[in-house]
Each structure stands twice: as structure tokens, then as C-alpha cells.
Amino acid sequence: MRLACFKKFFQAPQELAEVKEEYAKFSSCTGEFNDHDSIEDRWSSSPHSWWSNYGQDAPLLMSLAMKLLSQPASSSCYERNWSTYSFVHSVKRNALTPARAENLVFVHSNLRHLSRSDTYKKGETRMWEEIHLNLLVAWEFLKLQTSPLMSLSCRVCLLEMLTLKT
């Protein structure tokens, strides 16, 4: 797994060989990493400060460590995705297949990202997200009907879903 990570970040063969050599010195505490303070501070200081203090002798490994240590540990992206999924796949729309629901979440999330740009907010595209999502839901609703004749209550429900409140 470590080698796959190295190959992903260092694609040039020369850099890959160099970072492998740096890691070998780091893990075996040889070369520049053989200093007593360097070894003791691995356990007493934070990883970020340790790499800032002792990582200059392994620049490639230090850059990778700083990138990895700078990533926030948060589940907010997953929670946002689950929130969108619960919006798309609600109690009223529980007959959607998982693949269809996943596609709707994908479209909704990407439209939300697009809607943050200024060009999206102006003109005809500003209401596209609501219109598109309602049409997709209505299409799924129609596909799920097994009876060739829809009941009056189904037609009313469909009309309510297609009606956009502006």
C-alpha cells in the first residue's frame, strides 16, 4: 500500500527511487534520522512539527507527509451526500432503485456545485436545478406505475410534483 501511494504521488522513476531511499532511511533511523533528538521527538512532538524540524533531509518524503498531515479529518462531505440522498430517496419516493437514486444524487450534487458560479445564477439556467430534479422524479414516478391507467390520485400527485413554485 505504501508503494502504491508513492507511485501515485511520484510518477517520475527518478523521484520514486529517491523517495523510496528517503523512506528506507526514515524507517530504519539511519543517515540523517539517526540523531537522538530526532528519534525521541518522534514520540513526544506532533507529526507536523516533527516533519518541520527534522524533515529537511528528506524533501520528497517531507512534502508528502505535509500534504497528508494537512488534510482535514472530517465526515462533512459524507454527511452532505447522505443529506442529498435522503432528499432524493424519501418515504414518498422509496421505490427508486439504488442505481437511479445514486444517479439523481449525482445530478443534484453536480448542479449544486454549478449553481455556485455567477454565470449559472443569471439567465435561464437559474431555475434548472429545481426543474431538472422535479422532471427526473416525475419520470421515475411514471416508470414505476404498473397499471396502464393511472388513478386520479396518482395524476393529482404527479401534477403537484411537476408544479414549480416560483
N, C-alpha and C positions, 0 to 999 in steps of 0.2 A: 504494500500500500504506500509506503514511503517513497519507493522508486517511481510509482505512478504519479505521485504528487510532484516529485522532482521533474519528471518528464513533461508534465503539464506546464509548469512554470518556466522551465529552462529547456527550450526546444533546440537550441544550438548544441551540437555534440561537445564542443569545447567547454561551454558553460556547464553542461550536465556533468562532464567529467570533473570539473573544478568543484562543483557543489557537492559531489559525492566525496571528494577528497576532504573538503571542509567538514562535512558531516562525520567522516571517519575520525578526524582529529577531535571534533567536539565530543562525540560519544565515548571515545576511549580516553579522554582527558590527556591528550598528548599535544606536543607542539606548544602553541600559544595558550592553549586551555589547561596547561599543566600547572599554572600558578595556583598557589594555596588559596589566595583570596578568591580567585575565580571559582574554584571548586566549592569553597564554603558558602559563597554568596548565592550559589545555585539554589540553596535550600532556604536562605534567610531573606533574600530580596525578591521583589516581584519580577516576573519574567521580562516585562517591558524594560524595567530599569537595568536588569542584568544584561540584556542584549545591548542596551545603550552604553553600558560601561565596558563590556568585555567583547562585544561582537565585531569590533572594527577589524580584527584579524581574519574574519571570515565574511567578507562583504556580501557575497551572494546568499549565504545562509542567513545572515542578519537581515537582509532585505525581505526574504521570505518569512522569517519569524515576525518581523514588524508588520507585514501585511496580514498575517494570520492573527496576530495579537490585537490588531486594530479593528477587527470585525466585531460588531456588537452581537452579543448573545441575547437574542430576543425572539419571541414567538409571535410578534405582532403581525408579521406577514401571513403566517398561517391562520391566525385569528381573523384577519381581514378576508382571506379566501373562504373560510368557513362561514363567515357572516354573509358573503355574497351567495354561497351555496344554499344557505338557509332561506335567503330571499327568493332564489330561483326554484328551489325544491321545497315548497311549503306543504302544509296539510292539504290545501286545495289542489296542489299540483303534485301529488305523491305518486302518480302513475308514470312519471317520466322514467325512462331507462337511465341507468347511471351514465352511459355514454352521452346521451342527449343532455342530461343535466350538466355534465362536465363541459360540453360544448357551449352551452348557454353561459356558464360561469366564465369560460374563456372569453367569449364575445363581450360580456358585460364588463369584465375587468379591463380588457383592452380598450373598450370605448371610454371607460372612466379615465384611463391614462391619457387617451387622446383629448378628452374634454378639458384637460388642464391647459392646453395650448390656447393662445389667443385666437388663432385662425379658426379653431373649432367652435368657439363661443359666439362667433359672429356669423350672420347669414343663415342659410337654410339648414346647416348641419347642427345647429344648437339643440334642436329637439330630437335629433336622430337616435340618441340612446334610448329614450323612452319609447319612441315609435318602434324601433327595431326590436326591443325586448318584448313589447306587447304583441307584435306580429309573430315573433317566434313562439311565444306561449300560446297564442291562438292557433297557430299551425299545429303545434303538438296536441292541443286540445281536440282539434278536428281529426287528427290521425288516430286518436285513441277511441273515438266513437265506433262501436261495433255495429250499432244499428244503422241501417241506411237512412232512416228518418229520425231526425233529432227531435226530441221533445221540446215543448215550448219553453220549459225552464232552462234547458240547455242553450237554446237560442238567446234567451234573455241574458244568461250568464256570459255567453260569448260576446254579445253586444256591449255588456258592461266592461269586459276586459279590453275590447277594442276602442272604447271611448276614451279619448285623451282629454284630460283636464288641463287647460292652458291658463 
